[in-house]
Amino acid sequence: MDFVRELLRFMWVRKKFWLFPLVLMLVLFGTLLVLTQGSAVAPFIYTLF
C-alpha cells in the first residue's frame, strides 16, 4: 500500500497526471490475467487480443 501512496504522491507533485491512465490500465490487465488464469473464461479473453 505504501507503493501506491508513493506513486500517487509522485504523480501529484511532479504533475504527471498522464501516468494515471497508464497505471490504471496496467492494473486492470494484471487483474484480468490473474482472475482468468486457469478458468473456463480464458479462451474468450484471448479472443479479445
N, C-alpha and C positions, 0 to 999 in steps of 0.2 A: 504494500500500500504506500510505502514511502516513495517508491519509484514513481508511481502515478502522480503523487502530490508534487514531487520534484519536477517531473516533466511538465505538469500544468503551470507551475511557477515559472519555469524556464520560458515557456511559450508566452506567458503574460508579460514578463519583464523584458524579454527581447523582441516583443511584438511579432512573434512568429505564428500568427493565427492561421496561416495557410497550412501549418503542420497538423492541425486538429482533424481535418477530414481524412488525411492520410493515415494517421494513427487510428482513427475510428474504423476505417475500412480494414486495416490490418487486424485489429481486434475482432471484427466481425468475421472475417475469413478464417482466422485462427479458431474461433469458437465453432464455426460451422464445420471445420475439419475435425475438431475434437469430438463434437457431438455425433457426427456421421461415421466415425471410424468403426468399422465392423457392423454396421447396421444395414438393414434392408433398403434404406433410403439412399445409400451411397451411389448406386448406379444412376439414379435420377439426378443427383447433384452433379455428377461428372458430365452429364449431357449438357449442362449449362455452360461448361467451359469448352 
